[in-house]
């Protein structure tokens, strides 16, 4: 039984994603069933939910959907709730199932699912299995927050094994990465990183835990840079936190680098950097090839870069979620946010992240500062303010993995997996005549946005903009109609103005400008410097 503190943190999730209001610091956890709710026995994992909750957690659609860039696949077993996902060297897709305790394989060549029964799993148990990774010995490792377990599945002999996660007080093993012979896990509510060594002990897995530098905080996901430093976040909701760098090389050379099944104080090997303004609940983190660290903030639409050389952060923003993701039939949602969640880089050096409450996956090019956001076609209306709106809601895209040009992802409440083919040509591209401007208070500058068609039959477009400035310091306007049909052979020219208010404070902001269809958002950033 989990302690109450963990339950409070994770239970709040279900209230916040519906109205995009309070904190997104929490993690989703399947709800407790009401003893009075009717349960119709089906002989499937749906039986773990009462009838009244099945459309919300098992799927609102009988079939998977597709779009110009996305193809989805319905999992044969009903109500598995796919979560963590990874690719093996043969190109097979593997994922965990919250509602069954199993791992499943999808063969993308033959488009065939294989689900592997877990005889060690207690029937009726549901667990948020946030982390999974492939090990070169032909096995999969994954986390289990419900029982504080670390599982191993052998791809060769199809056998499961489980070991207890080394918890102290209240623990929640979350993300997991196989690094050489070690396995790294962040303990979200246990406030530590844990190094597991399955090869050292004849009695089982040996471990060593590194406590985080901020007391009574949570420990977010982690990333390993090219120098083998481990970067992770430590934060207290609404009170800030730090980005931490753990020097793994010095750690391994020190006399304390022995796996003693203990928690070791090694704060002299940790550097910390205070969060910038606007970063409150960072989850995803990734290390770029140029040394920068990229972080997604899950209670906003922001993502950040951190330059270790200058120790400075730069704030970016996604486009505003489309109405189809949040509905707003009640009219109470005034400032919808996208909630970027996990991050990683593809082989071309582009940052990929899932936008939880925008029902999208974004691909950001740090070199050109361009952003492409792919809208996922399936959506569950029980997770948004939809009422009678059609094609409205969220599929809850909680994880993704990259295989070449393809991004594979899970849909936790639609019982699907899906794939985005980023090699497919976009409907259009965008160009700006300038991506860096300087303004004084009260000044305005004009930019030219060119929308360049990439084929015929381009869908209707609308212009989008968003910015990292607060308190209306910047105002972005354009001369295009609300929606328009672009020519298939001629660029569409749109005049865009950026104004600074009379009360704007000196600062540097990012302004995102572009265009969108129902399936796609293509945009670029402008750096706006407001001078005194």
Secondary structure, 3 states (H helix, E strand, C coil): CCCHHHHHHHHCHHHHHHHCCCCCCCCCCCCCCCCCCCCCCCCCHHHHCCHHHHHHHCCCCCCCCECCCEEEEECCCCCCCEEEEEECCCCCEEEEECCCCCEEEEECCCCEEEEECCCCCCCCCCCCCCCEEEECCCEEEEEECCCCEEEEEECCCCCEEEEECCCCCCCCEEEEEEECCEEEEEECCCCEEEEEEEEEECCEEEEEEEECCCCCCEEEEEEECCCCCEEEEEEECCCEEEEEEECHHHHHHCCCCCCCCEEECCHHHEEEEECCCCCCCEEEEEECCCCCEEEEECCCCEEEEEECCCCEEEEEECCCCCHHHHCCCCCCCCCCCCCEEEEEECCCCEEEEEEHHHCEEEEEECCCCEEEEEECCCCEHHHCCCCCCCCCCECCCCEEEEECCEEEEEECCCCEEEEEECCCCCCEEEEECCCEEEECCCCEEEEEEEEEECCCCCCCEEEEEEECCCCCCEEEEECCCCCECCCCCCCEEEEEEEEECCCCCCEEEEEEEEEECCCEEEEEEEEEEECC
